[in-house]
């Protein structure tokens, strides 16, 4: 099976099943995930090995596209108005969820506390690929604008991933006997800060360049996308030398350009929304292709109970972030629901403990697969069905 044929199957079946899910009033990503499972190695095996070998890069490409659009659509002033709640959403819900797994997993799955912490770090990341497109739609329709709810959730979902991945590194080191390093935890705020500053500088340079040099908007999209790739590549190049968050830098670049050139950022955001049509299919079909149903079937009720219990802890964490805010109780409930979906980070790091030879690796992968199958469609459906009832339109 060659790559072009695989891509044809991926897009045609992904769009068809996504459209069918929409007609059934289900999230289209459910159809796309099902497409990946059907086409993947575990069922029909119709995706070429060469496509699967670059699956991680293609998924990151799709994530960069939606985060760039988010950055171009975000207003720094809106985030500043949100204040404390926006900051707390970056790490408190994930911390609550990890605590939940550390409490529940040793009791229900018979793992050690350190292994439960690794599992919690894999589970705790919210999926920007599920959450961000929906928040952009809410912004377009004017829902939650009074209290900047979509902006809070978008910004928090991106920083949340950085925090969780750093914790995952620290916890796997602990299980391997390397000890728990406070220095690793110290990289969290530093990587967020350097990512924001580096991305903002890149965005301002782009704004200046686009002001002086006349280029068609399509060309500007290619330049911006290429710069976003370089920012993400910089994170890999600096790994071990200097903490830097490439994905946060991508969002910050869009926000800086938006602040300097509002008219241009609106046009570019519209272009990126068109790119997302193809990128969304690519992302969720390839996430589905990583799912091994044998692990999901073998998970059992105990793993599902740990996952659902951890989600309850996560929702409590979101509620804690909203204490003292101006949000009504319906709006707080929406934020709790919007922070449930998981997919991209779990697909990326769920199998790492197994590849490292950790004794808990198989179980961590099983729970990661289960989290994608349950929370991605459930979270997306809850957001889609509830926002008109729970949020005020302005």
VOLO-173582 format. One line per field, with one value per residue (C-alpha): residue number from 1; x, y, z; residue in one letter. Coordinates in steps of 0.05 Angstrom, whole numbers. Layout:
k c(NUM, ...)
east c(X, ...)
north c(Y, ...)
up c(Z, ...)
r c(A, ...)
***
This chain:
k c(1, 2, 3, 4, 5, 6, 7, 8, 9, 10, 11, 12, 13, 14, 15, 16, 17, 18, 19, 20, 21, 22, 23, 24, 25, 26, 27, 28, 29, 30, 31, 32, 33, 34, 35, 36, 37, 38, 39, 40, 41, 42, 43, 44, 45, 46, 47, 48, 49, 50, 51, 52, 53, 54, 55, 56, 57, 58, 59, 60, 61, 62, 63, 64, 65, 66, 67, 68, 69, 70, 71, 72, 73, 74, 75, 76, 77, 78, 79, 80, 81, 82, 83, 84, 85, 86, 87, 88, 89, 90, 91, 92, 93, 94, 95, 96, 97, 98, 99, 100, 101, 102, 103, 104, 105, 106, 107, 108, 109, 110, 111, 112, 113, 114, 115, 116, 117, 118, 119, 120, 121, 122, 123, 124, 125, 126, 127, 128, 129, 130, 131, 132, 133, 134, 135, 136, 137, 138, 139, 140, 141, 142, 143, 144, 145, 146, 147, 148, 149, 150, 151, 152, 153, 154, 155, 156, 157, 158, 159, 160, 161, 162, 163, 164, 165, 166, 167, 168, 169, 170, 171, 172, 173, 174, 175, 176, 177, 178, 179, 180, 181, 182, 183, 184, 185, 186, 187, 188, 189, 190, 191, 192, 193, 194, 195, 196, 197, 198, 199, 200, 201, 202, 203, 204, 205, 206, 207, 208, 209, 210, 211, 212, 213, 214, 215, 216, 217, 218, 219, 220, 221, 222, 223, 224, 225, 226, 227, 228, 229, 230, 231, 232, 233, 234, 235, 236, 237, 238, 239, 240, 241, 242, 243, 244, 245, 246, 247, 248, 249, 250, 251, 252, 253, 254, 255, 256, 257, 258, 259, 260, 261, 262, 263, 264, 265, 266, 267, 268, 269, 270, 271, 272, 273, 274, 275, 276, 277, 278, 279, 280, 281, 282, 283, 284, 285, 286, 287, 288, 289, 290, 291, 292, 293, 294, 295, 296, 297, 298, 299, 300, 301, 302, 303, 304, 305, 306, 307, 308, 309, 310, 311, 312, 313, 314, 315, 316, 317, 318, 319, 320, 321, 322, 323, 324, 325, 326, 327, 328, 329, 330, 331, 332, 333, 334, 335, 336, 337, 338, 339, 340, 341, 342, 343, 344, 345, 346, 347, 348, 349, 350, 351, 352, 353, 354, 355, 356, 357, 358, 359, 360, 361, 362, 363, 364, 365, 366, 367, 368, 369, 370, 371, 372, 373, 374, 375, 376, 377, 378, 379, 380, 381, 382, 383, 384, 385, 386, 387, 388, 389, 390, 391, 392, 393, 394)
east c(0, 32, 24, -20, -71, -70, -82, -140, -172, -157, -191, -249, -270, -253, -298, -353, -355, -346, -405, -446, -430, -453, -519, -528, -516, -450, -382, -350, -284, -318, -326, -254, -227, -268, -238, -168, -185, -215, -158, -103, -59, -108, -166, -161, -87, -98, -50, 21, 80, 112, 51, 48, 122, 111, 44, 72, 99, 33, -7, 39, 30, -45, -38, 7, -46, -101, -57, -34, -107, -121, -63, -87, -157, -137, -135, -83, -131, -185, -136, -114, -187, -195, -137, -127, -174, -136, -70, -96, -127, -57, -38, -90, -139, -82, -53, -120, -126, -57, -74, -138, -100, -48, -105, -146, -97, -59, -126, -159, -102, -50, 6, 56, 46, 104, 73, 6, 39, 66, -4, -34, 15, -5, -79, -78, -67, -129, -130, -122, -140, -210, -219, -189, -232, -294, -272, -258, -328, -356, -316, -344, -415, -406, -417, -382, -351, -371, -325, -274, -291, -267, -201, -189, -200, -157, -98, -103, -108, -42, -2, -32, 3, 71, 62, 39, 95, 148, 116, 114, 190, 201, 156, 186, 255, 228, 202, 269, 304, 335, 299, 252, 285, 260, 303, 258, 196, 230, 232, 156, 148, 213, 192, 124, 157, 210, 159, 114, 171, 203, 137, 118, 185, 174, 103, 126, 181, 130, 83, 140, 160, 89, 81, 143, 139, 77, 59, -7, -43, -32, 43, 38, 4, 62, 113, 76, 68, 142, 160, 114, 151, 217, 191, 170, 236, 273, 241, 272, 339, 343, 320, 367, 400, 346, 271, 227, 155, 147, 71, 62, 110, 66, 5, 43, 68, -4, -26, 32, 15, -58, -41, 1, -40, -112, -139, -85, -92, -167, -153, -98, -142, -195, -142, -118, -191, -193, -128, -159, -212, -160, -115, -172, -186, -112, -102, -160, -155, -81, -98, -149, -96, -53, -109, -100, -169, -138, -113, -180, -217, -168, -173, -232, -278, -222, -185, -250, -265, -196, -206, -276, -254, -195, -242, -283, -220, -205, -273, -263, -197, -232, -284, -229, -199, -265, -274, -280, -290, -349, -373, -444, -453, -476, -412, -369, -404, -387, -314, -314, -342, -297, -235, -251, -229, -163, -131, -67, -20, -45, -32, 37, 63, 17, 64, 129, 129, 122, 179, 222, 211, 172, 132, 70, 79, 25, -26, -10, -19, -85, -113, -87, -124, -187, -182, -181, -240, -282, -265, -251, -321, -355, -321, -333, -407, -416, -385, -426, -492, -484, -453, -518, -553, -497, -465, -493, -489, -467)
north c(0, 66, 132, 168, 111, 111, 186, 178, 126, 169, 232, 200, 153, 204, 257, 205, 178, 248, 271, 210, 225, 297, 274, 230, 292, 263, 298, 288, 270, 206, 184, 204, 164, 105, 114, 110, 47, 14, 33, 22, -39, -72, -80, -70, -49, -1, 53, 47, 38, 101, 142, 111, 124, 199, 198, 235, 292, 298, 301, 356, 393, 392, 416, 473, 496, 500, 533, 585, 601, 605, 654, 698, 699, 711, 781, 794, 844, 790, 744, 801, 813, 739, 747, 694, 642, 640, 629, 574, 536, 525, 476, 466, 419, 375, 373, 352, 297, 270, 269, 231, 178, 172, 160, 112, 72, 38, 16, -8, -27, -50, -5, 33, 107, 126, 85, 117, 185, 166, 143, 208, 250, 213, 223, 294, 333, 363, 359, 427, 392, 378, 440, 497, 491, 491, 552, 589, 573, 600, 664, 671, 662, 708, 657, 668, 733, 775, 735, 713, 639, 612, 651, 624, 552, 558, 589, 541, 479, 497, 513, 452, 406, 436, 427, 355, 333, 361, 324, 261, 266, 275, 217, 168, 185, 170, 101, 85, 99, 165, 202, 261, 324, 392, 422, 389, 420, 488, 484, 489, 564, 578, 540, 576, 644, 633, 605, 666, 715, 679, 673, 745, 769, 726, 753, 825, 813, 783, 842, 890, 848, 843, 918, 933, 877, 866, 792, 758, 731, 659, 673, 703, 638, 597, 643, 642, 566, 558, 603, 560, 497, 530, 550, 478, 452, 500, 465, 399, 431, 464, 402, 389, 457, 508, 500, 527, 511, 511, 504, 562, 603, 589, 616, 676, 693, 695, 738, 788, 794, 803, 859, 896, 882, 865, 868, 822, 772, 766, 750, 700, 666, 655, 623, 577, 556, 530, 491, 460, 425, 377, 379, 358, 295, 279, 289, 248, 191, 183, 186, 131, 90, 91, 59, -15, -42, -103, -58, -23, -90, -116, -53, -77, -39, -21, 20, 54, 70, 102, 144, 168, 181, 222, 263, 279, 304, 345, 378, 395, 428, 471, 491, 511, 556, 592, 608, 682, 696, 733, 671, 646, 573, 553, 582, 546, 481, 493, 504, 438, 401, 436, 412, 337, 316, 279, 254, 283, 281, 212, 186, 217, 193, 136, 84, 115, 79, 12, 29, 48, -21, 3, -52, -7, 8, -39, -14, 59, 49, 13, 70, 121, 86, 82, 156, 174, 128, 155, 228, 254, 240, 250, 317, 342, 322, 356, 421, 420, 405, 450, 516, 548, 531, 546, 608, 677, 704, 776)
up c(0, -22, 16, -35, -35, 41, 43, -6, 40, 101, 75, 38, 94, 147, 115, 102, 174, 203, 162, 184, 257, 247, 217, 278, 321, 346, 343, 274, 308, 332, 259, 245, 304, 280, 210, 240, 279, 217, 170, 221, 233, 282, 233, 157, 155, 96, 118, 90, 137, 108, 129, 198, 207, 201, 237, 298, 254, 216, 280, 305, 239, 249, 321, 299, 249, 300, 353, 303, 287, 361, 372, 315, 346, 419, 448, 503, 535, 542, 579, 624, 643, 660, 710, 764, 734, 668, 704, 750, 692, 665, 720, 776, 740, 716, 786, 815, 763, 778, 852, 835, 797, 853, 902, 859, 817, 874, 904, 839, 793, 845, 821, 864, 879, 832, 775, 789, 783, 714, 694, 721, 681, 617, 631, 657, 592, 559, 483, 448, 382, 410, 453, 412, 348, 391, 431, 365, 343, 408, 398, 327, 352, 412, 468, 534, 510, 570, 617, 564, 575, 507, 515, 585, 562, 500, 536, 594, 549, 515, 578, 612, 562, 576, 651, 645, 598, 645, 703, 661, 651, 725, 745, 695, 723, 792, 771, 737, 802, 783, 839, 837, 812, 835, 779, 727, 759, 757, 681, 677, 690, 653, 590, 591, 599, 546, 498, 506, 500, 440, 404, 418, 389, 327, 319, 324, 272, 225, 235, 218, 157, 130, 138, 96, 45, 3, -2, -17, 44, 20, 20, 90, 114, 86, 120, 186, 183, 168, 227, 271, 249, 268, 336, 350, 322, 369, 428, 405, 390, 459, 497, 554, 545, 556, 572, 516, 496, 421, 419, 468, 425, 364, 400, 427, 357, 332, 391, 380, 306, 324, 373, 322, 258, 277, 205, 179, 235, 221, 148, 165, 218, 163, 119, 175, 189, 117, 128, 191, 149, 122, 183, 230, 188, 185, 260, 287, 236, 254, 329, 316, 280, 342, 383, 397, 413, 448, 503, 509, 514, 566, 608, 649, 696, 744, 692, 671, 744, 753, 690, 710, 782, 756, 713, 775, 808, 746, 746, 820, 800, 747, 798, 846, 792, 785, 859, 869, 795, 765, 727, 739, 761, 691, 662, 713, 695, 622, 638, 676, 616, 566, 603, 596, 525, 516, 452, 424, 484, 505, 434, 435, 503, 523, 496, 523, 591, 554, 506, 567, 596, 657, 691, 689, 614, 588, 638, 625, 550, 563, 605, 554, 498, 540, 556, 482, 465, 523, 534, 463, 436, 504, 518, 447, 451, 518, 493, 429, 464, 525, 504, 479, 544, 593, 562, 548, 477, 467)
r c(X, X, X, X, X, X, X, X, X, X, X, X, X, X, X, X, X, X, X, X, X, X, X, X, X, X, X, X, X, X, X, X, X, X, X, X, X, X, X, X, X, X, X, X, X, X, X, X, X, X, X, X, X, X, X, X, X, X, X, X, X, X, X, X, X, X, X, X, X, X, X, X, X, X, X, X, X, X, X, X, X, X, X, X, X, X, X, X, X, X, X, X, X, X, X, X, X, X, X, X, X, X, X, X, X, X, X, X, X, X, X, X, X, X, X, X, X, X, X, X, X, X, X, X, X, X, X, X, X, X, X, X, X, X, X, X, X, X, X, X, X, X, X, X, X, X, X, X, X, X, X, X, X, X, X, X, X, X, X, X, X, X, X, X, X, X, X, X, X, X, X, X, X, X, X, X, X, X, X, X, X, X, X, X, X, X, X, X, X, X, X, X, X, X, X, X, X, X, X, X, X, X, X, X, X, X, X, X, X, X, X, X, X, X, X, X, X, X, X, X, X, X, X, X, X, X, X, X, X, X, X, X, X, X, X, X, X, X, X, X, X, X, X, X, X, X, X, X, X, X, X, X, X, X, X, X, X, X, X, X, X, X, X, X, X, X, X, X, X, X, X, X, X, X, X, X, X, X, X, X, X, X, X, X, X, X, X, X, X, X, X, X, X, X, X, X, X, X, X, X, X, X, X, X, X, X, X, X, X, X, X, X, X, X, X, X, X, X, X, X, X, X, X, X, X, X, X, X, X, X, X, X, X, X, X, X, X, X, X, X, X, X, X, X, X, X, X, X, X, X, X, X, X, X, X, X, X, X, X, X, X, X, X, X, X, X, X, X, X, X, X, X, X, X, X, X, X, X, X, X, X, X, X, X, X, X, X, X, X, X, X, X, X, X)
***
